[in-house]
Amino acid sequence: MAKKNKFSTYLTNMATNLKESTDFFSDYKVKTEKDLAIFANKMTEYEHKGDEIVHDIIKELNTTFITPIDREDILLLANSMDDVLDGLEQCAALFEMYAITDINQYMLQFVEEIKICSYEILESVELLTTKKYKNIREKVIKINAVESKCDVIERESIKNLFLTEKDPIRIIQYKEIYQSFEEIADACEAVANTLETILMKNA
C-alpha cells in the first residue's frame, strides 16, 4: 500500500478514531448519571465518525479501478474496526440505560485490555499501509492473547457477580455489561483475523 494512497489514509483514520474512542472510554470518569449521558453521547459521536469513514471507503472503492490490496479486504478491515466501535457505543449505552456509576475492577480490566487491542490495531494498520507486513504477525498474536484474557475476565466477573450480588435485576444488568465487553474483545479478534488474511495474501 503506497504511503499517500487514499485507502491508506481512510484506514489509518479509522484505526485512529478507534484508538481515540478507547482512550476516551478508559479515561472518562463516571460519578453521576449526568456523566453517563455525556459518556454515551461521546461514544455515539465516535461511532458515527467510523460510519462516515466506512461510507467514504465504499464510495472510493466504487470509483477506483486498481486498489493497493483486494477491495473486499479493504472493506472487511474497515467494517471489522467499525464493529469494535459499535460494541463500545452499545456498551456505553448499557451503562447509561442501567444507570451504573460504580465502576468495578472487572470493568476496568476489560477496558484496559480493549485499549491495548486498539493500540495494536492502529500500529498494525500503519504497518499495513507502509507495506511492513512481517511486523503485523506479532500484533495479531497479541490481540488474540488479549481476547483469551478477556474470556477469563468474563468468567471471573460473572462468577463473582453470582457470589456477591443479591439483587436479581442488578445481576442481569451487570452480566449483560460483562458480556458486552467480551463481545468487543471478540470484535478486536475479528480485526486481527482480517489482518492475518491480508497478510497471507500480500506478505
Backbone as JSON, one array per atom type, in Angstrom:
{
  "sequence": "MAKKNKFSTYLTNMATNLKESTDFFSDYKVKTEKDLAIFANKMTEYEHKGDEIVHDIIKELNTTFITPIDREDILLLANSMDDVLDGLEQCAALFEMYAITDINQYMLQFVEEIKICSYEILESVELLTTKKYKNIREKVIKINAVESKCDVIERESIKNLFLTEKDPIRIIQYKEIYQSFEEIADACEAVANTLETILMKNA",
  "N": [[0.84, -1.2, 0.0], [0.69, 2.1, -0.99], [2.21, 4.98, 0.5], [0.83, 7.46, 0.36], [-1.62, 6.77, -0.5], [-5.17, 6.91, -0.94], [-6.78, 5.02, 0.36], [-5.1, 4.11, 2.33], [-5.02, 6.35, 3.96], [-7.73, 6.56, 4.74], [-8.09, 4.09, 6.15], [-6.18, 4.36, 8.16], [-7.21, 6.62, 9.45], [-9.56, 5.49, 10.37], [-8.62, 3.56, 12.2], [-7.29, 5.25, 13.96], [-9.41, 6.76, 14.96], [-10.71, 4.72, 16.32], [-8.79, 4.07, 18.29], [-8.74, 6.54, 19.67], [-11.33, 6.55, 20.64], [-11.31, 4.41, 22.45], [-9.44, 5.38, 24.23], [-10.84, 7.57, 25.27], [-13.0, 6.2, 26.41], [-11.72, 4.74, 28.42], [-10.52, 6.72, 29.95], [-12.48, 8.48, 30.81], [-14.18, 9.74, 33.6], [-16.73, 8.46, 35.49], [-19.16, 9.61, 37.63], [-21.72, 10.48, 38.25], [-25.18, 10.12, 37.14], [-25.62, 11.98, 35.17], [-23.09, 12.26, 34.11], [-22.95, 9.83, 32.8], [-24.67, 10.17, 30.64], [-23.31, 12.08, 29.11], [-21.03, 10.6, 28.55], [-22.1, 8.39, 27.05], [-23.14, 9.78, 24.83], [-20.82, 10.87, 23.69], [-19.46, 8.55, 22.94], [-21.2, 7.69, 20.97], [-20.74, 9.66, 19.08], [-18.1, 9.02, 18.25], [-18.66, 6.54, 17.1], [-20.36, 7.28, 14.98], [-18.58, 8.77, 13.46], [-16.89, 6.73, 12.62], [-18.7, 5.28, 11.0], [-19.05, 7.16, 8.95], [-16.49, 7.17, 7.79], [-16.35, 4.55, 6.81], [-18.39, 4.73, 4.91], [-17.22, 6.61, 3.17], [-15.07, 5.07, 2.26], [-16.41, 3.03, 0.85], [-17.57, 4.54, -1.17], [-15.26, 5.47, -2.46], [-14.13, 3.01, -3.28], [-15.95, 2.28, -5.23], [-15.3, 3.94, -7.32], [-12.69, 3.5, -7.95], [-10.37, 1.86, -9.91], [-8.03, 0.24, -9.71], [-6.86, -1.14, -6.73], [-4.76, -0.95, -3.77], [-4.63, -3.24, -2.1], [-6.72, -6.22, -2.12], [-10.05, -5.23, -2.87], [-12.21, -6.2, -1.38], [-10.95, -6.9, 0.95], [-10.1, -4.45, 1.98], [-12.56, -3.28, 2.57], [-13.55, -5.17, 4.37], [-11.7, -4.95, 6.48], [-12.14, -2.3, 7.3], [-14.86, -2.48, 8.05], [-14.67, -4.38, 10.12], [-13.23, -2.98, 12.05], [-15.09, -1.02, 12.51], [-17.07, -2.52, 13.72], [-15.98, -2.93, 16.25], [-16.13, -0.34, 17.26], [-18.92, -0.05, 17.23], [-19.58, -1.89, 19.22], [-18.39, -0.71, 21.49], [-19.9, 1.62, 21.66], [-22.46, 0.54, 22.14], [-21.99, -0.7, 24.59], [-21.43, 1.52, 26.25], [-23.94, 2.68, 26.11], [-25.43, 0.81, 27.54], [-24.43, 1.2, 30.14], [-25.45, 3.74, 30.61], [-28.23, 3.31, 30.32], [-28.79, 1.5, 32.39], [-28.03, 2.99, 34.48], [-25.46, 2.78, 35.75], [-23.01, 3.65, 37.83], [-21.06, 2.83, 39.51], [-18.06, 1.76, 38.95], [-16.37, -1.18, 38.61], [-13.56, -3.43, 39.45], [-13.44, -5.43, 37.48], [-14.61, -4.33, 35.2], [-12.79, -2.27, 34.74], [-10.54, -3.81, 34.13], [-11.36, -5.1, 31.77], [-11.65, -2.83, 30.08], [-9.03, -1.86, 29.99], [-7.7, -3.95, 28.66], [-9.03, -3.95, 26.17], [-8.32, -1.46, 25.29], [-5.56, -1.86, 24.91], [-5.73, -3.57, 22.7], [-6.77, -1.78, 20.76], [-4.62, -0.06, 20.34], [-2.77, -1.83, 19.28], [-4.11, -2.51, 16.95], [-4.15, -0.03, 15.56], [-1.37, 0.34, 15.18], [-0.87, -1.91, 13.6], [-2.37, -1.34, 11.28], [-1.0, 0.91, 10.41], [1.46, -0.27, 9.8], [0.61, -1.95, 7.77], [-0.21, -0.11, 5.79], [2.21, 0.91, 5.06], [3.44, -1.17, 4.0], [4.91, -2.9, 5.68], [4.84, -5.75, 6.32], [5.8, -7.98, 7.79], [5.97, -7.38, 10.51], [3.41, -7.29, 11.42], [2.34, -9.71, 12.16], [3.11, -10.4, 14.85], [1.59, -8.6, 16.25], [-0.99, -9.38, 15.7], [-0.98, -11.82, 17.05], [-0.77, -10.85, 19.66], [-3.2, -9.47, 19.98], [-4.97, -11.62, 19.8], [-4.21, -12.97, 22.12], [-5.03, -11.16, 24.06], [-7.78, -11.28, 23.72], [-8.28, -13.87, 24.63], [-7.6, -13.5, 27.29], [-9.63, -11.77, 28.04], [-11.79, -13.49, 27.92], [-11.31, -15.01, 30.22], [-11.53, -13.0, 32.18], [-14.21, -12.4, 31.86], [-15.47, -14.82, 32.7], [-14.61, -14.9, 35.4], [-15.69, -12.51, 36.37], [-18.48, -12.89, 36.11], [-18.84, -15.1, 37.72], [-18.11, -14.03, 40.22], [-20.1, -12.13, 40.43], [-22.48, -13.63, 40.83], [-21.85, -14.66, 43.28], [-21.71, -12.46, 44.99], [-23.7, -10.49, 44.51], [-27.02, -9.74, 45.37], [-29.36, -8.72, 44.37], [-31.56, -9.57, 41.86], [-32.13, -8.16, 39.5], [-29.99, -6.42, 39.2], [-28.02, -8.34, 38.83], [-28.67, -9.33, 36.27], [-28.25, -6.99, 34.75], [-25.5, -6.33, 35.16], [-24.31, -8.68, 34.24], [-24.97, -8.54, 31.56], [-23.47, -6.32, 30.79], [-20.83, -7.23, 31.26], [-20.74, -9.28, 29.37], [-21.03, -7.77, 27.1], [-18.6, -6.37, 27.04], [-16.9, -8.56, 26.54], [-17.77, -9.25, 23.99], [-16.84, -7.05, 22.57], [-14.11, -7.51, 22.74], [-14.05, -9.86, 21.23], [-14.71, -8.76, 18.77], [-12.42, -7.26, 18.33], [-10.63, -9.34, 17.96], [-11.62, -10.31, 15.58], [-10.84, -8.27, 13.87], [-8.08, -8.71, 13.96], [-8.0, -11.25, 12.76], [-8.81, -10.57, 10.18], [-6.67, -8.93, 9.43], [-4.71, -10.89, 9.41], [-5.54, -12.49, 7.28], [-5.19, -10.68, 5.15], [-2.46, -10.43, 5.33], [-1.57, -13.03, 4.65], [-2.2, -13.04, 1.95], [-0.66, -11.01, 0.88], [1.95, -10.77, 1.97]],
  "CA": [[0.0, 0.0, 0.0], [1.5, 3.31, -1.08], [2.06, 5.82, 1.69], [-0.13, 8.55, 0.18], [-2.84, 6.21, -1.06], [-6.39, 7.34, -0.24], [-7.25, 3.95, 1.23], [-4.2, 4.13, 3.49], [-5.48, 7.46, 4.8], [-9.03, 6.17, 5.33], [-7.92, 3.01, 7.13], [-5.45, 4.93, 9.3], [-8.18, 7.47, 10.15], [-10.5, 4.59, 11.05], [-7.91, 2.97, 13.34], [-7.02, 6.36, 14.9], [-10.69, 7.04, 15.61], [-10.94, 3.61, 17.26], [-7.86, 4.28, 19.42], [-9.2, 7.7, 20.44], [-12.57, 6.18, 21.34], [-10.97, 3.58, 23.63], [-8.79, 6.31, 25.17], [-11.91, 8.32, 25.95], [-13.76, 5.22, 27.21], [-10.95, 4.34, 29.61], [-10.12, 7.88, 30.76], [-13.61, 9.26, 31.3], [-14.56, 9.39, 34.98], [-18.17, 8.48, 35.71], [-19.54, 9.75, 39.04], [-23.16, 10.68, 38.35], [-25.96, 9.7, 35.96], [-25.41, 13.02, 34.16], [-21.82, 11.87, 33.47], [-23.23, 8.69, 31.92], [-25.29, 10.7, 29.41], [-22.2, 12.7, 28.34], [-20.21, 9.46, 28.14], [-22.79, 7.65, 25.98], [-23.22, 10.66, 23.65], [-19.48, 10.98, 23.09], [-19.19, 7.27, 22.27], [-22.02, 7.71, 19.75], [-20.01, 10.52, 18.12], [-17.0, 8.21, 17.7], [-19.26, 5.5, 16.26], [-20.84, 7.95, 13.76], [-17.39, 9.11, 12.67], [-16.49, 5.46, 11.99], [-19.66, 5.02, 9.92], [-18.74, 8.1, 7.86], [-15.27, 6.72, 7.12], [-16.74, 3.35, 6.04], [-19.16, 5.24, 3.77], [-16.23, 7.2, 2.25], [-14.31, 3.96, 1.66], [-17.29, 2.37, -0.14], [-17.68, 5.49, -2.3], [-13.96, 5.45, -3.14], [-13.99, 1.7, -3.93], [-16.82, 2.27, -6.41], [-14.74, 4.78, -8.39], [-11.27, 3.17, -8.12], [-10.2, 0.63, -10.72], [-6.97, -0.59, -9.1], [-6.67, -0.87, -5.31], [-3.46, -1.47, -3.29], [-4.89, -4.64, -1.71], [-8.06, -6.59, -2.6], [-11.08, -4.29, -2.41], [-13.04, -6.81, -0.32], [-10.16, -6.87, 2.19], [-10.15, -3.07, 2.47], [-13.88, -3.1, 3.16], [-13.64, -6.07, 5.53], [-10.89, -4.37, 7.56], [-12.86, -1.11, 7.79], [-16.08, -2.93, 8.74], [-14.33, -5.07, 11.37], [-12.91, -1.92, 13.02], [-16.37, -0.37, 12.81], [-17.78, -3.42, 14.66], [-15.44, -2.65, 17.59], [-16.74, 0.94, 17.64], [-20.34, -0.33, 17.53], [-19.6, -2.56, 20.52], [-18.07, 0.28, 22.52], [-21.06, 2.51, 21.78], [-23.53, -0.24, 22.78], [-21.6, -0.9, 26.0], [-21.65, 2.82, 26.91], [-25.4, 2.85, 26.19], [-25.9, -0.04, 28.64], [-24.09, 1.89, 31.39], [-26.41, 4.84, 30.8], [-29.58, 2.76, 30.44], [-28.94, 0.88, 33.71], [-27.56, 3.97, 35.48], [-24.37, 2.17, 36.51], [-21.92, 4.6, 38.08], [-20.0, 2.18, 40.31], [-17.18, 1.03, 38.04], [-15.6, -2.12, 39.43], [-12.24, -3.87, 38.95], [-13.59, -6.24, 36.26], [-14.85, -3.37, 34.11], [-11.51, -1.6, 34.49], [-9.66, -4.79, 33.48], [-11.85, -5.22, 30.38], [-11.34, -1.59, 29.34], [-7.58, -1.8, 29.79], [-7.35, -4.94, 27.63], [-9.57, -3.48, 24.89], [-7.46, -0.32, 24.92], [-4.34, -2.47, 24.35], [-6.1, -4.04, 21.35], [-6.94, -0.65, 19.84], [-3.28, 0.42, 20.02], [-2.18, -2.84, 18.39], [-4.8, -2.39, 15.66], [-3.64, 1.16, 14.89], [0.0, 0.07, 14.73], [-0.97, -2.89, 12.5], [-2.85, -0.63, 10.08], [0.12, 1.76, 9.95], [2.42, -1.19, 9.18], [-0.02, -2.42, 6.53], [-0.22, 0.95, 4.8], [3.59, 1.16, 4.62], [3.88, -2.49, 3.5], [5.83, -3.57, 6.61], [3.95, -6.87, 6.67], [6.32, -9.0, 8.71], [5.78, -6.98, 11.91], [1.99, -7.34, 11.78], [2.04, -11.03, 12.74], [3.23, -10.39, 16.31], [0.47, -7.79, 16.77], [-2.15, -10.27, 15.59], [-0.84, -12.77, 18.17], [-1.03, -10.11, 20.9], [-4.65, -9.22, 20.04], [-5.59, -12.92, 20.12], [-3.93, -13.25, 23.54], [-5.89, -10.26, 24.84], [-9.16, -11.82, 23.64], [-8.3, -15.02, 25.55], [-7.58, -12.93, 28.65], [-10.97, -11.23, 28.28], [-12.63, -14.67, 28.22], [-11.07, -15.34, 31.63], [-12.11, -11.92, 32.98], [-15.67, -12.57, 31.79], [-15.85, -15.94, 33.58], [-14.38, -14.5, 36.79], [-16.63, -11.43, 36.73], [-19.83, -13.45, 36.27], [-18.78, -15.97, 38.92], [-18.11, -13.13, 41.37], [-21.42, -11.48, 40.44], [-23.44, -14.54, 41.45], [-21.45, -14.86, 44.68], [-21.78, -11.25, 45.82], [-24.87, -9.65, 44.26], [-28.28, -10.38, 45.78], [-30.45, -8.16, 43.57], [-31.6, -10.28, 40.58], [-32.12, -7.21, 38.37], [-28.58, -5.98, 39.08], [-27.28, -9.47, 38.24], [-28.96, -9.32, 34.82], [-27.63, -5.8, 34.15], [-24.03, -6.46, 35.18], [-23.95, -9.8, 33.36], [-25.06, -8.03, 30.18], [-22.32, -5.43, 30.56], [-19.63, -8.08, 31.15], [-20.81, -9.97, 28.06], [-20.82, -6.72, 26.09], [-17.15, -6.18, 26.97], [-16.31, -9.74, 25.89], [-18.1, -9.14, 22.56], [-15.91, -6.06, 22.0], [-12.84, -8.24, 22.6], [-14.24, -10.75, 20.07], [-14.66, -7.9, 17.57], [-10.99, -6.95, 18.13], [-10.03, -10.55, 17.41], [-12.05, -10.37, 14.17], [-9.92, -7.35, 13.15], [-6.8, -9.44, 13.87], [-8.19, -12.3, 11.75], [-8.83, -9.89, 8.88], [-5.27, -8.55, 9.17], [-3.98, -12.12, 9.09], [-5.96, -12.85, 5.92], [-4.49, -9.74, 4.25], [-1.05, -10.8, 5.45], [-1.36, -14.25, 3.88], [-2.32, -12.72, 0.52], [0.27, -9.95, 0.4], [3.32, -10.8, 2.5]],
  "C": [[0.87, 1.25, 0.0], [1.18, 4.25, 0.08], [0.94, 6.84, 1.55], [-1.44, 8.06, -0.44], [-4.06, 6.63, -0.24], [-6.89, 6.29, 0.75], [-6.4, 3.84, 2.48], [-4.68, 5.18, 4.48], [-6.79, 7.1, 5.5], [-8.87, 5.13, 6.44], [-7.18, 3.5, 8.38], [-6.37, 5.82, 10.13], [-9.15, 6.63, 10.97], [-9.86, 4.02, 12.33], [-7.6, 4.03, 14.4], [-8.29, 6.71, 15.68], [-11.02, 5.96, 16.65], [-10.06, 3.76, 18.5], [-8.34, 5.43, 20.31], [-10.47, 7.39, 21.23], [-12.28, 5.32, 22.57], [-10.22, 4.4, 24.68], [-9.85, 7.05, 25.99], [-12.67, 7.39, 26.9], [-13.03, 4.91, 28.51], [-10.62, 5.51, 30.53], [-11.28, 8.62, 31.41], [-14.05, 8.79, 32.69], [-16.07, 9.56, 35.18], [-18.45, 8.55, 37.21], [-21.06, 9.84, 39.21], [-23.85, 10.17, 37.08], [-25.82, 10.72, 34.82], [-24.11, 12.73, 33.38], [-22.05, 10.75, 32.46], [-23.82, 9.14, 30.59], [-24.22, 11.32, 28.51], [-21.33, 11.59, 27.73], [-20.82, 8.73, 26.94], [-22.86, 8.48, 24.69], [-21.89, 10.76, 22.93], [-19.12, 9.69, 22.35], [-20.0, 7.14, 20.98], [-21.35, 8.55, 18.67], [-18.87, 9.75, 17.45], [-17.55, 7.16, 16.72], [-19.75, 6.1, 14.94], [-19.68, 8.32, 12.84], [-16.88, 7.87, 11.93], [-17.39, 5.11, 10.82], [-19.37, 5.89, 8.7], [-17.51, 7.65, 7.08], [-15.56, 5.48, 6.27], [-17.48, 3.77, 4.77], [-18.22, 5.83, 2.71], [-15.43, 6.12, 1.53], [-15.13, 3.27, 0.57], [-17.4, 3.24, -1.39], [-16.4, 5.47, -3.15], [-13.74, 4.13, -3.89], [-14.81, 1.62, -5.22], [-16.27, 3.08, -7.58], [-13.27, 4.48, -8.67], [-11.13, 1.83, -8.83], [-9.18, -0.31, -10.08], [-6.79, -0.17, -7.64], [-5.38, -1.52, -4.82], [-3.51, -2.9, -2.75], [-6.31, -4.95, -2.18], [-9.13, -5.68, -2.01], [-11.94, -4.88, -1.3], [-12.3, -6.81, 1.02], [-10.14, -5.48, 2.82], [-11.47, -2.85, 3.21], [-14.06, -3.95, 4.43], [-12.88, -5.5, 6.73], [-11.6, -3.15, 8.16], [-14.1, -1.52, 8.58], [-15.77, -3.61, 10.07], [-13.91, -4.06, 12.45], [-14.18, -1.2, 13.46], [-17.19, -1.2, 13.81], [-17.29, -3.21, 16.1], [-16.06, -1.35, 18.12], [-18.21, 0.76, 18.02], [-20.47, -0.94, 18.92], [-19.35, -1.6, 21.67], [-19.26, 1.21, 22.76], [-22.21, 1.8, 22.51], [-23.25, -0.46, 24.27], [-21.84, 0.38, 26.8], [-23.14, 3.07, 27.1], [-25.99, 2.01, 27.33], [-25.62, 0.61, 30.01], [-25.11, 2.99, 31.68], [-27.81, 4.3, 31.09], [-29.82, 2.19, 31.84], [-28.44, 1.77, 34.85], [-26.46, 3.4, 36.37], [-23.19, 3.15, 36.62], [-20.8, 3.99, 38.92], [-19.19, 1.24, 39.4], [-16.28, 0.11, 38.87], [-14.32, -2.6, 38.74], [-12.36, -4.67, 37.64], [-13.79, -5.34, 35.03], [-13.54, -2.67, 33.73], [-10.53, -2.53, 33.76], [-10.06, -4.96, 32.0], [-11.41, -4.03, 29.54], [-9.86, -1.5, 29.02], [-7.14, -2.76, 28.67], [-7.82, -4.5, 26.24], [-8.76, -2.29, 24.37], [-6.15, -0.83, 24.31], [-4.6, -2.92, 22.91], [-6.16, -2.88, 20.35], [-5.59, -0.06, 19.42], [-2.58, -0.53, 19.05], [-2.81, -2.77, 16.99], [-4.28, -1.18, 14.89], [-2.23, 0.92, 14.35], [0.02, -0.93, 13.57], [-1.38, -2.23, 11.2], [-1.74, 0.26, 9.52], [1.2, 0.91, 9.26], [1.9, -1.68, 7.82], [0.08, -1.36, 5.43], [1.18, 1.34, 4.32], [4.27, -0.15, 4.17], [4.94, -3.17, 4.38], [5.09, -4.78, 7.19], [4.48, -7.75, 7.79], [6.12, -8.66, 10.19], [4.33, -7.08, 12.37], [1.67, -8.63, 12.54], [2.08, -11.03, 14.27], [2.09, -9.59, 16.97], [-0.82, -8.59, 16.75], [-2.15, -11.26, 16.77], [-1.2, -12.09, 19.5], [-2.53, -9.85, 21.07], [-5.39, -10.52, 20.41], [-5.39, -13.29, 21.59], [-4.81, -12.4, 24.45], [-7.32, -10.79, 24.86], [-9.31, -13.02, 24.59], [-8.35, -14.55, 27.01], [-8.96, -12.38, 29.02], [-11.99, -12.34, 28.54], [-12.54, -15.03, 29.7], [-11.71, -14.28, 32.54], [-13.63, -12.05, 33.0], [-16.14, -13.67, 32.74], [-15.73, -15.55, 35.05], [-15.4, -13.45, 37.25], [-18.04, -11.96, 36.97], [-19.9, -14.35, 37.5], [-18.88, -15.11, 40.18], [-19.48, -12.46, 41.54], [-22.45, -12.35, 41.16], [-23.11, -14.8, 42.93], [-21.79, -13.66, 45.56], [-23.06, -10.42, 45.66], [-26.17, -10.39, 44.6], [-29.47, -9.91, 44.93], [-30.49, -8.82, 42.19], [-31.57, -9.35, 39.35], [-30.69, -6.73, 38.12], [-27.72, -7.1, 38.45], [-27.44, -9.49, 36.73], [-28.21, -8.18, 34.14], [-26.11, -5.93, 34.05], [-23.57, -7.59, 34.24], [-23.97, -9.35, 31.9], [-23.88, -7.13, 29.83], [-21.03, -6.23, 30.41], [-19.59, -8.79, 29.79], [-20.58, -8.99, 26.92], [-19.32, -6.44, 25.91], [-16.47, -7.34, 26.24], [-16.59, -9.73, 24.38], [-17.21, -8.12, 21.85], [-14.54, -6.72, 21.77], [-12.9, -9.2, 21.41], [-14.14, -9.97, 18.76], [-13.21, -7.49, 17.26], [-10.27, -8.14, 17.5], [-10.41, -10.71, 15.93], [-11.21, -9.43, 13.31], [-8.58, -8.05, 12.93], [-6.88, -10.54, 12.81], [-8.19, -11.73, 10.34], [-7.41, -9.47, 8.48], [-4.45, -9.76, 8.75], [-4.29, -12.6, 7.67], [-5.23, -11.99, 4.88], [-3.01, -10.08, 4.18], [-0.72, -12.02, 4.56], [-1.39, -13.99, 2.38], [-1.2, -11.85, 0.0], [1.71, -10.06, 0.86], [4.24, -11.65, 1.63]]
}
